[in-house]
Amino acid sequence: MSVARIRTVILNAHEADPVVAFWSGLLGVAVRETDPEADIVWLDPDTPGGVNLGIQHVDHPVDGPTQVHVDVAVGDLTVATST
């Protein structure tokens, strides 16, 4: 039994619109909402309770390890940090 699951994946993009169009088209999902404060466009999960995918605009061209970050959810933080 796992102690964590992937909850959210954020893709950083200098030009977010083409990235949103690509991923929403590839996954066959709609844009769920736009968060102007965080500058993130959220797509609907491809399955109920599935992974949240967000595309976040960044002011600089993206390369290297800052292109993606993954958020995990845990049911019990104590158990998760003891493994």
Sequence and secondary structure as in RCSB ss.txt:
>XXXX:A:sequence
MSVARIRTVILNAHEADPVVAFWSGLLGVAVRETDPEADIVWLDPDTPGGVNLGIQHVDHPVDGPTQVHVDVAVG
DLTVATST
>XXXX:A:secstr
  SEEEEEEEEEESSHHHHHHHHHHHHT  EEEEETTTTEEEE  SSTT  EEEEEE SS   GGGGEEEEEEES
 HHHHHT 
